[in-house]
Amino acid sequence: MTNPSSTVTVSEHGRLDLVAFSQDDSDDPRNWSKAKKIWVFAVTCLLSFIAVFGSSVYAPGEEQIIERYGVNQDVASTGLTTYVLGFGFGPLLWGPLSEMYGKRIIFLISWAFMTVSMIPSAFVDNIIVILVFRFFTGLAAACPLSNGSSVSADIFRDDMFSLARASSIFAFCSLSGPCFGTLVGFFVAAHSGKTLWVLRLHFFMSIAAIPFLFIFPETYGPRILEQRAKRLRAEGKTNARAATEVHTKSTVQLVQGHIIRPFAMFLREPVLQGVTLWISLAYGIIYFFFEMYPVVFIEHIVDYRPCDLPIDGHFYQHGIEFQLCGLMFLPVAFGMLLAVASYPQLLRISQKIYIPGIECKDIPTQPQENNLKVVVFAVILMPTSLFWFAWTSGHEVSWVSAALSGIPFGFSTVIIFFTFTAYLLQTYGVYATSAQSANTFVRSMVAAVFPIAAHSVIRNLGTKWGASTFGFISLGMIPIPLIFIRYGARFREQSHFASAARRMEDQMQTQGDSSTIMGIDMEKHDHVEAQSRG
């Protein structure tokens, strides 16, 4: 491979030399060795898994919270809500900062902040402290969630199948983490008395991951080029600049570009809106189940009097022992794993399917929209699984049936997540982090409400109609991917942010095999940069 700093042309007077990647550039994350890509991706998945593990591992400890501090179920559930609220606000901070300063340093800072924030909630004997610092822990834990998928785009963007596979694996880690969190949490809570070892366990897991962060490389292309340009200037090439260095932005411009952008994208981009609706629903239902599963599978005596339960004043469902309730999430995790394993085959099969009334025979479907065909099956399977769970949740049906409904639910959830996530990455390119920030904010706001709302839903509707409500909502959202398959290419062409991302990527990548610096006319660049900011 060509040494990126060995071939430098002298710029003409009044011009800047724009530093860019060559096609075989060893510093370009897309050209890294397969082993390095896998290692970087594996660390990203590990961080994401630990981050979401901490959200749900708290849920089995709610009984300890109630007994220890004398609070009601709604207050106890607030610890789950505040953590997920942190998931929502975190990307608004970490995503833009990663675009400004690179992903590596932000991973380090956020993980340190997360670990420190765990100490009060895990070791201080005060319910207010626990609930407040759960929010700060979730705020920091949001970094690997919001930036992890864009790391996949950084290293796999040129290989559509590798990107899709990476997106599926990352989605599995992000979504199965809560399942394993509850599984482990029920066993820990059952054998730890009143001590909240469920929170201390998460603290020690975060400490164990710190060494990986110190050897994690930078993957964000613009930041790598900035560092290269600085080295070149130190070597005497004073006109060398990365594309992001050509203009010095004011504080107002930084706020507009990095803080307001996620909201602007969500308000203006139909693709982001539709994707966020589906992901938010699927994500919210997961956290709804953290409260409903114990009600369905464990023998409880509570204040609820659901209309579909005949035992007045008692909430008797299946009578499973407390520590075994977490095992009921294994079918969900198995369905997620099955989705990851079968996705490449499903993707290839679905690409060959013609959807009459949606696709035009004379106009070939674009690759990005062609990949969405696989999600059509998933959005049909989602309501099927919800109705299955709803109407086998009662004590009159074996617990096995309700538990097995988690397989199609987990399967469809992962397909929905990684297919739509890959679509966002392919659509918005270098702005994918901002798109993911908006997506994560909305879905986290939805998921934060679900644990507390679950008690009201169960109290007023019962487990059967409560779960069925979400089945009907998901039925109404089935047309969304079909609309994207039909009109997605038009949406991308008309998208301001997708167009700006393509222009920035063109600046980063030269056409030649070995040139790494190209002259740039400032007047023309001003016009392009203004369009990108607009």
N, C-alpha and C positions, 0 to 999 in steps of 0.2 A: 504494500500500500504506500501511497505517496505521503511523505512527511508534510503535514499541513502547513508548516511554517517555513519550508525550504524554498518555495517558489513564490516570490513576492515581486510584483511589478511596481515601478516608481510612478506615482500619480503625476498628472499634469497640474500646472498651477491653477488654483481655484477649484480643484476637485478633491473628493474624498475617495479613498479606496475602501469599498464595502467588503468586509470579511464574510465569506460564505463557505459552506461545505462543498467539497468536491464529491463526485459520485462514489469514489472508493475511499472516502475520508475515514480514517480509523477513529477519529474523535466523534463522528456522527453516531449517536446511539443506534441508529438503524443499521449500521455496518459493524456493530460489535459481534464478537464470536457468539455462537449459539450457547455455549456454556455460560458466558458472562450474562447474556440476556436472561437465561433461565434462573441464574443465581439472583440477579436483581429483582426479577419478577417474584421469585419465591420469598424474598425478604419482604417485599411489598404486601404479599398475601398474608404473611405471618403477622405483620403489624396490623393489618386490617382485621384479622381474626381476633387478635387480643383486644382490639378496640371495641368490637361489637360484643365479644364475650362478656365484657364488663357491664354492658347494659342489662342483659337478661339474668346474669348470675345473681343479681339483687332480688329478683322476683321470688324465688323460694324462701328468701329471708324475711319476707313481709310478715309472716306469722311471728317471727322473733321480734320484729319491730313493734307489732301490736302488743305482744305480751310484755316486752321490756319497758315500753314508753307509754302504754295505756292509750294509744291513739286508735282511730277507727280505720277501716279498710281503705277508704279514700286517701287518707293522709299517708298511710303506709305505701300505697301505690305511687305517691308523688315522687318517691326516689327514682322510680323507673321513668316517670315523666320528665323530671328535671334533667336526667342524663340524656334522654333523647332530644330534649330542647337544645342542649349543648351541641348535639349533632347538627341541628338546624342552623345555629348561629356560627358555628366553627368555620364552615366553608367560606363564609363572607369575609373572614379574616385570613385563614390559611391559604385559600385558593389564590386570591389576588397577590398576597405576599410571595407565593411561589412563582408567580409570573414575573414579579419584580426582582426577586433575589435568587431564584432557583429553588429546586425542590429539596436538595440535600440539606441545606442549612435550616430550612423550615421544618423538615422532618425531625431534626435534632432538637430544635427549640420546642416544638410542640410536644414531643415525647417527654422531654424533661419536665415541662409544665404539667403534663398529665400525671406523671409519677409523683410529683410533689403534691398535686391536688388530691391524690388518693390518701395521703397520710391522715388528714383530719377526719375524712369520712370513714376510714377503716379503723382508726384507733381512738378517736375522741367520743366519749359517751354522752352525746347530745343530739337529739333528733333534728334540731334546726341546722346544726353544723353538718350533719350527714346529708340532708337534703340540699343545702346550698352548695357544698363542695362536690356533690354528685353532678351538679350543673357544670362546674368548672372542669371536672374530669371529662365529661362528655364534650365540652367545648374543645379541649385539646385532642381528645380521641378522634374528633372529626377529621383531622388532617389526613391520615392514611386513607380514609374513606373518600374524601373529596379529591385527593391527588392521586390515589392509587390507580384508578382507571386511566388517567392521563399519562401515567408512567407507561402503561401498556401501549398507548398510542405513540409515545416517544420512541419506543424500541421496535414495535411491530407494525407500524402504520403502512409500510409498503407491502406487507403480506396480509391479504385480507383474511385468509383462513387462520393464520397464526394469531391475528388480532381477535378474531371471533373466538378462537379457542382460549386465548388468554382472558378475554372478557368473561367467558363462561366460568373459568376457574376462579377468577377474582370475585365474581358474583357468588359462587358457591362458598368461598371463604367468608365473604361479608354477610351472607344470609344464614349459613349453617352455624356460624359462631354463636348467635343467640340460642340456637337449638342445643348446642353442646353446653352453653352457659347454664341453661335451666337443668339439663341432665346432671351435670356435676353439682350444681347449686342445691338441688334437692337432697342429694346424698350428704353434702357438707352440712347443710342446715339441720338435717335430721340427727346429726351426731355431734353438734357443737353447742348444744344448750342455748343459752341466751347470747352467746358471743357471736358477733357478726363475722365469722370466718369466711363467709362468701365474698366479702369486700377485701379482706386481707389476702385471700388467694389471688385476686386480680392484681393487687399491688405487687406481689412477688413475681407474677408473670411479666409485668411490665419491666421490672428490673432485669429479668433474665434476657430481655430482648435488646437492651441498651447496646451491648457490644456490636451487634449487627449494624447499628446506625453509624458507627464511626468509620466503617469501611464501605458504606453505601456511596456509590458514585453519583455525580450529577447527571440527570437524564434530559433536562430541559434545554432544547437546542439553542434558543436565543441567549441563555445564560452562558452556555459553553462558548458561543461565539464572542460574547462580551469578554470573557476571560482570555480568549485567544487574542482579541484585539488589544487588550492591555499588555499582553506579553510582546506583541509586535511593536507597540509604541515604545516599550522599554528597550527594545532592540534597535530603535532608531527610525522605525517606520511611523512617523508622527501622524500621517494622514489615515492610518488604519482605523476603521470604525466598524462595529457591529451595527446591524440595522436598527436595533433598539437604542443605540447611542447617538444616532445622527441628530435627533432632536432632544433637547433638554426640556422635560415637561414640568409645568408648574404644579403646585400642590393641588390646585383645582382640577387640573387635567388628570393627575394621578387618581384623585377621588372619583372623577367621572369615568375613567378607564378601568379601574380595578375594584371599586366598591359598588358603584351604581350599575356597572355593566351586567352583573348577574340578574338584577331586577329588570333592567332594560331588555335583556334577551328574553326573559320569561314573558314580558308584556308584548313583545313584538314578534316573537318567533312561534308560528303554529307548530312546527316540529317539536320544539322544546315543550310546548304546552301539552300536546297530546301524549308525548312520552312520559311527562311528569304525572299526568293523571293516572296512567296505568301503574307506574312504579309506586306512586303514593298509596294507591289502594292495596296493592299486594304487600307492601311494607307495613302498612297500618294493620292489616289483618294478622300478620305475624305477632305483633305486640298485643293485639286483641286476644289471641290465643294464649298468651302467657297468663292472662287472667281467667280465661274461660276453661282451659284444660284442667286446672285444679278443681274447678267446680264440676266439670263433667266426670272426671275420673276418680276423685277422692270423696270419701264420705265426709260431709260437713253438716254442722248445725249452725245455721246463720239466720239473718233476719229476712232473707229473700222469700218471696212467696210467688214464684213464677207460675204462669197460667198453665204450663204444660207439665207440672209436677204435682202428683196427687197427694203427697205427704205434707200436710199443713204444718208450717213452722220448721220443718226439717228439709234439708237439701240433700237427699240421698240419691246419688247417681250410681256409681259402680263400685265404690268402697275399696279402691286400691290403696295400699299403704302409702304414706306421705313420701318416703324416699324413693318410691318406684314411679312416681308421677312423671319424673323427668324422662323416663324411658319411653313415654308416649310420644316424645318428640323425635325418636329415632326413625320412625317411618317418614317423617318430614325430611330429615337429613338424608335418608336413603333415596327419596324421590329427587332431592337436589343432586346427589351424586350420580344418579341414573341420568339426569339431564345433562350433566357435564360429560359423561362417558358417551352418550349417544348423539350429542349435538352435531359433530362433524357429519355423521351419516344423515341425520335429519336435515341438515342444511343442504347437502348435495341433492337429496331426494326432493325437498321442497322447491329448490330452484328450477327443477324440471317440470313442475306442476303449472298448468295454465289455469288461471281463475277467470272464467267467463263473466262478462259484465264489469270486470274490474280492469283487466289488462286489454290492451289493444293488440290485435294480431299483427298489424302492419308496423307497429312501433315497438321495438324491443324494450323490455323493462330494464332500467338502469341497474347495475350491480348492487348499489346500496339498497334500492327498493326490492330487488329480487331476494335479498337476504331476509327481508321482513316476512316472507311467506311462512317461514317456520313458526313465527309467533302467532299466526292465525290459529293454529292448532292449540297453542298454549292458552290463548284467551277464551277459547271454547271449553278447555279442560278446567279452567279455574272455577267458573260457576258450578260445573258438575261436581267438583270435589267439595265445594262449600255446601251444596244441597245434600250430598252424601253424608257429610259430617253432621249437618243439622238434624237430619231425620233418623239418624242412628245414635244420637247422643243420649237418649233417654235410658233409664234403668231397665226398660222392657226389652232392650236389644243388647246383645253381648258387647262388651267394651272393645272387643277385637275389631269389629266393623268400624267403629268410630276412629280407632287408632289407625287403621289401614287407609282411611280417607286422606291421611296426611301424605301418602305417597304421591297421588296425582297433584295435591296442592303444592308440595315441595317441588315437584317436577315442573309444573307450569310457572311457579314463581321464578325459578332460576332462568327458564327460557325467556320469560318476559324481561327480566332484569338484564341479562347479558345481550340479548338481541337489540333491545332498545338502547342500551348503553353504547354498544358498538356503532349503532346508527348515529348517535350524538357525536361520537368521536370522528366518524367519517365525514359528518356534515360540517362540524365547526373547527376541526383541526387545532391550531394553536390556541383557539379560544375555548377548547373543550373543557378546560378547568373551570372557566366561568359558567359554562352551561351546566356542568356537574354541580357547581356551587348552588345555582338556582334550583336544580332538581333536588339536591340533598336538603336544602332549606325547606322546600314545600313538603317533601315526603316526611321529613322529621317533625314538622309542625303537625301533620296529620297523625303520625305514629305516636306523638306525645299525648295527644288527646285520647287515643283509643284505650289505654289501660284504665284510666279513670272512668271513661264513658262505658267501659265494659260492664261495670257493676250496675249502672242504671239500665243498660240494655237487657241484661240478664234478669234484673228485678222486674222490669215491666213487660218484657216479651218472652222470657224464658230462653233456654239454650237453643231450642229448635227454630223459633221464628227470629231469634236474635242473629244466629248464623245465616239464616235464609235471607235476611235483609241485605247482607253483603253479596250474597249470590245474585239477587236481583239487580243490584248496582253494577256488578261485573257483567251481567248480561247486556245491560244498556250500553256498555263501553266496547263491545265487540267490534263495531264498525271502525274504530280509530285506526288500527293497522291497515284495514282495507282502503281507507282514505289515503293513507300514506303511500301505499303501493300504487294507487292510481295517480295521485297528484304530488308525490314526494319530490320528484325531479324538478317540478315547477316551483315548489316551495324553496328548494335549495337555490335555484337560479335567482329567485327574487329576494333571497335572504341577504340583508346588509352584512351580517356578521360572518356568514359563510363565504361571501365574496371577499371581505376584508382578510379573512384567514388565508384564502387562496393566494391573495397578493403578497402577504407576508411570507408564505412558504416559497413563493417564486423568488423572493429576494434572498432567502436563506440558501437556496439550492441553485448552483450554477449549472449551465448546460454542458460545459466541458468536462473531460475526465480528470483533469489535474489542476485546473485553475482554482485558487482558493481566495483570491482577492480580485475584485473587479471595480473599475472606475464607476463613479456614480455622479451624475449631473444633479446638483443640489436643487435646481429649479424644478426639474421633473420629479425628484424625490419628494419635494414639498407637496406636490399635487397628490402623489400616491399616499403619503402619510396623512394628509388632511382627509382623504377619503376613508382611510382606515379608522381614524378617530371619530369621523362623523357619525 
